């Protein structure tokens, strides 16, 4: 063991596997480029070759490692490094082809895709080659459930408790079902469910006005709740109620804890319908949709209930990742509603970002319990989820997470305003960055993009995206001195 108490050779071996996976995905994008006879195909092949060769070197360095159960430190460093390295090598097709000639912009676009944030620096998406658009959508899809979960599913590297550490450090949420003895098996089934939903969605979109290419790309970015589109005006390009409702429904599916879908397909239907987080999540979606629908009608944004409901349901369920109109122009009250939805996000264990509904529920219940404790100071009143008492340790962790989450948002507002961004816009992009929800407000809304940011702001935003995707502690703990002490 070295002085840092970390298995660097084991981590190197794992990074090698992950880069090998990334190279294979690049080669798949190259096949798409070959089909459309695009000259940039050679740059995708070169990018894949560089990535694959680097993966081989890292695997060679870690060859012969016999560690069976990695420590928590190893897990944290493995997960964080995998996302950073995937983004560094994932930007090569953009940069080497000249489609995005800036390293800063290429890294930003890749990190935004991988974290399923959906923020973009591209001013003309439709000018991008098909192979790169496919790669752009594919990065969102692979980032939806996470690369580590994919590796655990199909290329298991670690036996025993180590695999559960990796699963927990990457998969979002707080109350995870205990899959420790068979994390690989569960990961495989979750990915197969994810793949099944994606294929079904692609077929449904193809049955509408989309061609096969657009249907596949939007299936990738819808199931991952990412929001990247192949068109400059996003889903508005098709002006189709069918497309909007299909995408809205599958965005809703993607925002639900995939563990529940696992039990659903095992015919344990009660687990899905009795889940308290799911009931709260659906309640928030229904109430928000009705509020937005009524306000749009009241403000005469639309003339009839059908169009108003269609627009509000689409934007609320997609958490404003996709757009059919510039919703930031609806007025200040809508910005409040948008901020609330982006802040809360989707369910734990889903492909959505945000604070997560399960944490919001625990915070609400703990606050209500505090009123009772003021009246009955000696009473023991636990927070209950699904009729089960939540341990004090988990409640404390949720409180710490919420404090750190909002503190990071406020610090980010300060950082962005220091770079010259307006306060309102800085608030919007701080929420969207840490919550992994594409557009912000004002100049960074659906009608704008992130190309106007300074380079420093783009790098900071990239950090904010990965911090949000890996749920703060996994990344930020690396900046504490205690992590690196033996």
N, C-alpha and C positions, 0 to 999 in steps of 0.2 A: 504494500500500500504506500502511495506517495504522501508527501507532507500535506496535501489538500484532502486526503481521505476520500478521493474520488477515483473511480475506475475509468481512466481516460481511454484505455485501449478498448474496453467494452463499448464505451460511448462512440468511439471511432468506428467500430464494427457496425453499430446500429445506424450511424450516419451514412455508411457505405450502402446499406440496404435501401435506405430512404432515397438517396441520390440515384440508385439504380432504378427504383420505381419511377422517379421523376423523368429519367432518361427515356424509359419505355413510353411514358405519356407524351413526351415530346415527339418520339418516333410516330406515335399515333396521329399527332397533329400534322406531322410531315406527310403522312398518307393523304390527309384531307387536302393539304396544299398541292400534292401531286395530282389528285383528282381534278382540281381546278387549274392545273398547269401553271402554277405561279412561280415566278423566278426566285422568290425568296425562300424556296424550299431548301436550298443548299445551306442557308443559315440556320434553319431549324435542325437539319441533320448535324451540322457542326456543333450547335448548342447541345444537342443530345449526346454527341460523341464526347465533348468536354465533360459533361455531367457524368456520363457513364464511366469514363476513365478516372475521374476524381473519386467516384464511388468505389471503383476497384482498388485504388490506392488506400483509401480509408479502411476498406474491408481487409486488405492485406496487412495493414498495420495492426488491426485488431484480431488477426487470425490466431487461433489457438487459445483465446480467452476462455477460461473455464468457470467464470463466476455464474452461479445459478440464481441467486437472489440479490438483485441490485438494491442499494440503499436508496433512501429518499432523495439524498443529494444527487445521486446519479440520475434518478428519474427526472427531477426538476431540470437539470442541465440538459439531459437528452431531449426532452420535449421542447424546450426553448430553442436549443441549437437546431433542431430539425426544422422548425418554422423559419428561422433566420436563413439557414443554408438553402432551403427550398426556394425562398424568395430571391436570394442572391443568384442562384443558378437559373431560376425561373425567369429572370429578366433578360437572360442572354438572347433568346429569339427576338425580342423587341429591339434590343440594343445593337446586336450584330447586323440585323437586317436594315437598320437605319429607320425603321418605322417609328421608334421613339429614340432619338439620337442622344438624349440626356440620360446619364446613369441615374441621376436623382429621380427623374420622371419614370424611367423603366422600373426601378425598384419600387417606387410608390404604386405603380399600376399593378405590379405583381403581388405586393403585400396586400393591397386592397382586394385583389381577387382571392388570394389564399385565405384571408381572414373573413371572407364573405361580406366585406363592408360595402363594396360597390361604388365607392368614390372614384372619380376618374379625372385624369388630366387630358384626355383625348378631346379635341375640339371637333373632329370629324370621324366618328366611329366607322361610318360606311366606307371610308377611304382605306381602311385597314384591309390587308389580304385575308382571305377566308381562313387560311391555316393559322394565322395569328389570332383571329377572332375565336376560332375553335379552342386554341390554347388558353385564351383569356377566360372563356367560359368553363373550360375543364379545370382550371386552377380553383375556381369557386366551388365546383362540385366536389373536388377532392378535399377541399378545406371544410366542407359542410360538416361531416362527421369527424374529420381529422385524419391526418396521415398516420399517426401512431396507432390509432384504432384499426386502420387498414392493415398496417404491418402486423399487429397482433392477431388479426383475423387470418391473413393468408401467408405470412412469413414469420411465424412465431420465433422470437429470439431468446426470450427469457422464460424460465420456468418459475413456478411458485409465486411468492408475494411480490416479486419485482414487477411482474406484468400488471398486477392490480394497481401498483403505484403509477405506472405509466398511463393506465386507463383513467385513473382519477385525476391526474395532473392535466390531462388534455380535455377530457369530456366535461362540459359545463354542467353545473348543478351542485346541489349540496347534499341531498338525501339520496344516495345511490344504492341501488339494490346490490347486495353482497354477492358478486360473481367471482370472488377470489379464486376458487378452485378451477374455474373454467372460463376465464376471461377471454381466451382465444376463441372458444366456441361461441360465446355470446357476441363477441365483436364480429365474427363471421356472419352470424345471423342478422345482426343489425345492419351490416353493409349489404347483405342480400335483400333485406327489406327496402333499404334506401335505393338500391339499384332497381328493384321491381317497381317502386313508385315512379322512378325516373323514366323507365321504359314506357309505362302506362301513360304518363304525362306527355311524353314525346309523340306517342301514337295519337292521343287526343288532339294535340296541337296540330299535328299533320293533317288530321281530318278537317280542320278549319282552314283559314286562309293562308297559313304559313307553309313555306316549302320545307323540305326535309332538313336542310341545314339550319334554318332558323328555329325549327321545332326542336331539334336536338340541343342547340345552344341554349334556348330558353328553358328547356327541361332541366338542364344542368343548373342554371342560375336561379330557377324557381325553387327546386327542391332544397337547394342550399340556402334559400332566402337571401341570395346575394344581390340580385338586381342588375347585373350587367346585361345589356341588350346589344343586339347587332345593328340597331337603328339609332340614328341621332335623336329622334323624338320618342324613343323607347316604344312602349306598347301602343301608344297613340297612332303609330304608323299604320296599324291594321284597322283601327276604328271599328272593332268587332266586340260586341257584347259577349259572344261565345268565348273568344280568347280571354277576355278579362275575367269572366266567371271561372273558367278552367284554371287560370293562373292563380286567382284568389283562393280557390278551394285547396289547391295543392300547396300554396304558401301557408295556408292554415295547417295542413297536414305536417309540413316541415317544421312548423313552430311548436308542435306538440312533442313531448318527451318520447323519444324513439323506443325507450324501454316499454312504454305502454303499448306501442304498436307490436313489439315483440310478444307481449302477453296476449294481445288481441289475436294475432295470427296463431297463437297456441290455443285459441278458443277460450281463453280466460277473459271473457267479455266484461265481467264484473269489475276487473282491475281497471279497465279503461273508464267505464261509466261512473265508478265510485271514487275516482281520483279527485281529491279536493283541489289540487293545483289546476287541473284541467277545467273544473267547474268555474273557478275564479277567472281563468284565462278566457274561456268562452263568454263569460259574463262581461268582462271588460270589452271584448270585441263587439258583442251585441250592443252594449250601452253606447260605446264610442261611435259605432256605425249609425245608430239611431240619432244621436246628438248631431253628428256631422250632416246627416241627411236632412234633418229638420232645419238646421242653420243654413244649409245651401238653398233650401226652398224659401226660407224667410228672407234671405239676402238676394233672392231672385237670380242666383247663379245658374239655376236650371228651371225650366218651366213646368216640369212634371216630376212626380214622385219616382217613376221608373229610372230616369236618367240620374236623378240625384242619388237614389239608393245604389245604383250600379257604380257610380263614381266613388261614393263614400265607402262602400263595402270593399271595393278593389283596393283603395289606398290604405284603409285601416288594416285589412288582413295581410297585405304585403308589407305592412309597417313602413310605408312610404319609400320602399326600396325601388319599386317600379313606379312609373307615373304615366298618366294619360293627359295631365294638365299641370300647370304650375300652381300647386296647392299653396305655395307661400304667398300668393296674391289674394287669398281668400279673406285675410284680415287677421288682427292680433289674437282673437279668441282661438282661431284655428291653430296658430303657432303654439298656444298653450296646450291644446289637445295633442298636437304632434309631439311636443316636448314630453308630455306625460307618457305617450305610447312608446316613444323611443327610449325613454328612461326605464320603463318597466320591461320592455322587450317581450320575448317569448318564454316558453316553459324551460325549466332546467332539463338538460339532456336532449335538447332540440338543436336544430341548426341555426336558431336565432340568437342574437346577442342581447345586450341590455342587462339590467340588474337581475332579471329573471323573476317570474311571477311567484315562484315558491318562496323566494326571499321577501318579496313584498307582502305575501300572506303572513309569514312569520313575524315580520316587523309590525304589521297591523295588529295581529293577535297579542303579541308581547306588549304593545302599547296599551291595548284594552285591558290586559291583565294587570298592568301597572296601576290603573285606576282602582282595581279591586284590592291590590296590595296596599294602597294608601289607606283604604278603609280597614282592611284586615292585615296588618303588618306581619303577623305570625303565620298567616296562611301560606301553604305551598300550592301555587296555582301554575301548573305547567302549561306550556304551549302545546297544543295538540294538532297534528296533521294526520288526516285519515284515521282519526280516533286513537292515534298512538301518540304518546308523550314524546316531544322532541327534547333531547338531552340539553342540559344547560350549556354544555360545551358548544353545541351546534348553534344555539341562540347567540352565544357570545361571539362566535365566528361570523354569524350573519350581521350582527351589529358592527363588528370591526370592518367587515367587507363593505357595508353600506357607507360607513364613515370614510373609508379609503376611496371608495368609488366617487363620492361627491367631492371629496378633497381633490382628487385627480382632475375632476371636471373643472373645479374652480381654478386650480393651478393652470390648467390648459387654457382657460379663458384669458388668464393673465398673460401667458406666453404668446397666444395668438394676437391679442390686442397690442402687445409690444412690437409685433411685426407689422403693425399698421392696419390690421383687420378690425372692422367695426364691432362694437360690443355685441350687438344682436347676432351678427354673423359668427362671431367667435363662440358665443354660447351654443349656437346650432351645430357648428362643426365639432365642438368639444363633446357634445352629447352623441353625435353621429359617429365620431371616431372611436370613442371608448365603448359605445354600444354596438359597433359594427353594423350601422345602418347608413347606407349611402349618402344621399344628399343632405345638405344642411339648410340654412336659411339665406335669403338675400342673394348675393353674388354666387353662393355655393349651392343654390337650390336646383331644381330640375332644369331650369333654363340656363344655368351656368355650369361651371366645372371648377376643378381645383388647380388648373394650370396657372392661375394668377397668383398663387401662393409664392412666397420666397422659397428658395431652396431649403433654408433652415426650417421653415414652417412645414415643408413637405417631409423632411426627415423626422421632425418631432411628431407629426401626424402619423407617420409610419410606425413609430414607437408606440403611439397611443393605440393604434389598431391592434398590434400584437399583444399589448398589455390587456386590452379589453377581451380579445379572443381567448386568451389563456387565463382569464379571470384574475388579473392583478397580482396575486401573491406569487404565482409560479414564475413570473418574470421579475417583479420588483424585489423579490428576496435575493436575487443574484447581486443586487447593488448594496446588500448589507454585509458588513465585515464578518459577521458571525458565520455566514454561509461558507466562507473560504477557510475557516479555521478547522483544524483537525479535531 
